[in-house]
Amino acid sequence: MNTIVEGALTFRFPKGCQASKYDDWAFYRNQFQPVAKGCKAVDIVCITADACWLLEIKDYRQDDRTKAIDIAQQLATKVRDTLAGLASAAKNANNTEERQFAHQAVASNRRWRVALHLEQPATLRRLWPAPIDQSNMLKKLRTKVLKAVDAHPVICDRNTLPSKVPWTVR
């Protein structure tokens, strides 16, 4: 079982599922990001037999969201930039392991899947008067932002993981 820690969350991926913390890759940090100034990346790329999952993690349980950009638009930018980065890494990554992983991720027999793991505070705060409306955000992602990549993106948290995602979270 592959385990990846992102902040206070631990993601576990079952046997037969390859997962990597893409935003930590040497290729992304040293080769791709300096050339494509300002490019962004999802947190984790997960490869299953029939899909390549692009997983972004947002945990607002301790710290409030401070960015002005809409989360849906931010996710769309990260997905776009990650797809470009994976395509480039499949051909040009200096690290053999990263190049092979990227090659498998962009294989034509896999469809793209997008997931946003969104943890929100259990109690409302003065600076956080209302939680992010997941159903509204999901609608925005499906109809406008990610339709060309994944018409059925997933928004979840530790307590609402759908059975279609191949990981568990603690």
C-alpha positions as CSV (number, residue, x, y, z in Angstrom):
1,M,0.0,0.0,0.0
2,N,1.3,3.4,-1.0
3,T,0.9,6.2,1.5
4,I,1.2,10.0,0.9
5,V,1.0,12.6,3.6
6,E,-0.3,16.1,2.7
7,G,-0.4,18.4,5.7
8,A,-2.5,16.8,8.4
9,L,-4.1,14.2,6.0
10,T,-2.8,10.8,5.2
11,F,-3.8,9.3,1.8
12,R,-3.6,5.5,1.4
13,F,-3.6,4.0,-2.1
14,P,-4.2,0.2,-2.6
15,K,-2.0,-2.3,-4.2
16,G,-2.1,-2.0,-8.0
17,C,-2.6,1.7,-7.8
18,Q,0.4,4.0,-8.4
19,A,0.4,7.4,-6.7
20,S,2.9,10.2,-6.6
21,K,3.1,13.6,-5.0
22,Y,3.4,15.5,-8.4
23,D,4.0,18.9,-7.0
24,D,7.2,17.6,-5.3
25,W,8.7,16.1,-8.5
26,A,12.2,17.2,-9.5
27,F,10.9,17.6,-13.0
28,Y,8.1,20.0,-12.0
29,R,10.3,22.0,-9.6
30,N,13.5,22.2,-11.7
31,Q,12.6,21.7,-15.3
32,F,8.9,22.6,-16.0
33,Q,8.1,25.3,-13.5
34,P,11.1,27.6,-14.3
35,V,10.2,27.5,-18.1
36,A,6.4,27.9,-17.7
37,K,6.6,30.7,-15.2
38,G,3.7,30.7,-12.8
39,C,2.5,27.2,-13.7
40,K,0.6,25.3,-11.0
41,A,0.3,21.7,-10.1
42,V,-2.2,19.3,-8.4
43,D,-1.0,17.7,-5.2
44,I,-1.2,14.0,-6.2
45,V,-1.4,12.0,-9.5
46,C,-2.8,8.5,-9.1
47,I,-2.8,5.9,-11.8
48,T,-5.3,3.0,-11.8
49,A,-5.9,0.4,-14.5
50,D,-8.4,2.6,-16.4
51,A,-7.9,6.1,-15.1
52,C,-5.4,8.8,-14.2
53,W,-6.7,10.8,-11.2
54,L,-5.5,14.4,-10.6
55,L,-6.1,15.0,-6.9
56,E,-6.0,18.5,-5.4
57,I,-6.2,18.8,-1.6
58,K,-7.5,21.8,0.4
59,D,-7.6,21.6,4.1
60,Y,-9.3,24.6,5.8
61,R,-9.9,23.1,9.2
62,Q,-7.0,25.0,10.8
63,D,-6.3,27.9,8.4
64,D,-8.9,30.0,6.6
65,R,-8.8,30.4,2.8
66,T,-7.0,33.6,1.9
67,K,-6.7,33.5,-1.9
68,A,-9.0,35.7,-3.8
69,I,-9.3,33.3,-6.9
70,D,-12.3,31.0,-7.0
71,I,-11.4,27.5,-6.0
72,A,-13.0,26.0,-9.1
73,Q,-10.9,28.3,-11.3
74,Q,-7.8,27.5,-9.3
75,L,-8.4,23.8,-9.7
76,A,-8.9,24.2,-13.4
77,T,-5.6,26.0,-13.8
78,K,-3.8,23.4,-11.7
79,V,-5.4,20.6,-13.8
80,R,-4.4,22.3,-17.1
81,D,-0.8,22.9,-16.0
82,T,-0.5,19.4,-14.6
83,L,-1.6,17.8,-17.8
84,A,0.9,19.9,-19.7
85,G,3.6,19.0,-17.2
86,L,2.9,15.3,-17.4
87,A,3.0,15.3,-21.2
88,S,6.3,17.1,-21.1
89,A,7.7,14.9,-18.3
90,A,6.8,11.7,-20.3
91,K,9.4,12.8,-22.9
92,N,11.8,15.1,-21.1
93,A,12.1,14.3,-17.4
94,N,15.7,13.7,-16.3
95,N,14.5,11.4,-13.5
96,T,13.8,8.0,-15.1
97,E,11.2,7.1,-12.4
98,E,9.2,10.4,-13.0
99,R,9.5,10.0,-16.8
100,Q,8.1,6.4,-16.6
101,F,5.3,7.5,-14.2
102,A,4.3,10.4,-16.5
103,H,4.4,8.1,-19.6
104,Q,1.9,5.7,-17.8
105,A,-0.2,8.7,-16.7
106,V,-0.7,10.0,-20.2
107,A,-1.2,6.5,-21.8
108,S,-4.1,6.6,-24.2
109,N,-6.1,3.8,-22.6
110,R,-6.6,5.9,-19.4
111,R,-9.3,8.5,-19.0
112,W,-8.7,11.6,-16.9
113,R,-10.4,11.9,-13.5
114,V,-10.3,15.0,-11.3
115,A,-10.9,15.0,-7.5
116,L,-10.9,17.9,-5.0
117,H,-10.5,16.8,-1.5
118,L,-11.9,19.6,0.6
119,E,-11.8,19.7,4.4
120,Q,-13.7,22.5,6.0
121,P,-14.0,23.6,9.6
122,A,-16.6,21.7,11.7
123,T,-17.8,24.9,13.3
124,L,-18.3,28.3,11.7
125,R,-16.0,31.2,12.6
126,R,-16.3,34.9,12.3
127,L,-13.9,35.0,9.4
128,W,-15.4,31.9,7.9
129,P,-19.1,32.7,8.1
130,A,-20.3,29.8,5.8
131,P,-18.7,26.7,4.4
132,I,-17.9,26.4,0.8
133,D,-21.0,25.1,-1.0
134,Q,-19.8,21.8,-2.5
135,S,-22.9,21.2,-4.7
136,N,-22.6,24.7,-6.2
137,M,-18.8,24.2,-6.8
138,L,-19.4,20.8,-8.3
139,K,-22.0,22.2,-10.7
140,K,-19.5,25.0,-11.7
141,L,-16.7,22.4,-12.3
142,R,-19.0,20.1,-14.4
143,T,-20.5,22.8,-16.6
144,K,-17.8,25.3,-17.1
145,V,-14.4,24.6,-15.7
146,L,-13.4,21.0,-16.2
147,K,-15.9,19.7,-18.7
148,A,-13.3,19.0,-21.4
149,V,-11.1,17.0,-19.0
150,D,-13.6,15.2,-16.7
151,A,-17.3,15.8,-17.0
152,H,-17.8,14.1,-13.7
153,P,-15.3,15.5,-11.2
154,V,-15.4,14.5,-7.5
155,I,-15.5,16.7,-4.5
156,C,-15.1,14.9,-1.2
157,D,-13.7,14.9,2.3
158,R,-12.7,12.3,4.8
159,N,-16.3,11.5,5.7
160,T,-17.7,11.5,2.2
161,L,-15.3,9.5,0.0
162,P,-17.3,7.9,-2.9
163,S,-16.6,4.3,-3.7
164,K,-15.3,5.3,-7.1
165,V,-12.1,6.9,-5.7
166,P,-9.3,4.4,-5.2
167,W,-7.9,5.9,-2.0
168,T,-8.7,6.2,1.7
169,V,-7.9,9.2,3.9
170,R,-7.1,9.6,7.6
